[in-house]
Amino acid sequence: MGFVGYGVQWLVITNVISLPYILVFLCCLLAGLSICWFNTVCFVLCIRNFPANRSLALSLTVSFNGVSAALYTLAYNAINPISTQLYLLLNALIPLIVSFAALIPILRQPPLEPLPPDGVRRDSFMFLLLNILAVLNGVYLLLFGSKTSGVTSARLLFGGSILLLILPLCLPGLVYARNWYLHKVHSSLRLEGSGFILVDVDELEIHKGMVTREASFDGYQLLNDDVVRTPITPVQKSFIEDDNNRSCCSKLITRNQLGMLGEEHPLFLLLRRSDFWLYYVAYFCGGTIGLVYSNNLGQIAQSLGQSSETTTLVTLYSSFSFFGRLLSATPDYIRAKFYFARTGWLAVALFPTTIALFLLASSGSLSALQAGTALIGLSSGFIFAAAVSITSELFGPNSVGVNHNILITNIPIGSLVYGFLAALVYESHSTAGSKTGSVICMGRDCYFLTFVWWGCLSVIGLASSVVLFLRTRRAYQRFEQDRIASSMFYS
């Protein structure tokens, strides 16, 4: 779909063919659908194939998705920095080639079975190495992604980025060589004592299946019956269900509250959940605003007289979005020392967007523009990556493909609403160009009211995320208690 959608657009723009507007529109639609399809397949594959480390796998997958803008800029400078149509051709060819390359190991993969302890340790060690390499990729693209230089230098920089991208393919061989060395050459060294273990082996059964609900609140269990579960007591049941004598704020927090994580939610049940709509509003007024900001970044820079900095700003947003997506795995890394519900991390991640938007409204300087862009990229990147794990935990891992696509319907809706709002403000302060008749606006007023409105909406998203955290923290705490109890049981 992407090959046809982007490829036909490239042919139209380069005047190879001529098509009516409706067909070009359908090609744009097809290209957008290919992105959604591609992302959904990647999310489902991560959840199904890495049950013990699904959050780490998702954060890495979404992270490299966020750094693609900086990578494409390097490719553009290396191949033909004069032809802007090259971006469409790259969008048409690169995903298709990568998909065919990844299809072979996916199809040849053996049936999924519970991993032995050595397998869990090996995956944990590999995820740590992958995160280190991902950070190196992000730093490299941040430093050199927008660097203007000659074609030769640009090709060398692009070659370095390709080398860093394919380097993770060597990790399985390195891990197997390390295991062989430990067992054959230096058997006195044991992997169990390694500090690189990110997931306890005894937690495998907890992460393997998430949870499934019994017919009532009398208790629940994991998909593996051997795992110890703490039944819901009558006191807890009354706390969840009986809210008749509580205040309005208390009712808002406890009414129809989630009792557990991982319960499967089909469509009709999902749309009746208050937690879903709080989650929807938080995403709509948070991550989607960041995405619309990035789409308008070129025009924002132009209105502030910083057109020459557009490439740098795009790379800055892309790189910090990449780091934000990597940071979404933080709850899993520090869980043993500091446990905080993932919905709480979502609320924390929304805060930089609010600060950045009001900063942009208060100052039109280049430093404020760069700082705001970096903060919005960091915030929206974290939200994009964490959202898949949150959807899986709150509404069930088996339904995540459908449920998450329902959630991200807010992206086209938000793009339309926020883009229309920005266009109204922009045109109200603009003047017609002398030659082309195009609408041009220069000065802080072009986006001042837009930033104020976006900032106020982000406050609504922040409030929704806080309420969502308060409503779900009991379920997260219960899951963590059961994890610890099961760990003690197996030990």
Disulfide bonds with the S-S distance in Angstrom:
Cys441-Cys446 1.90
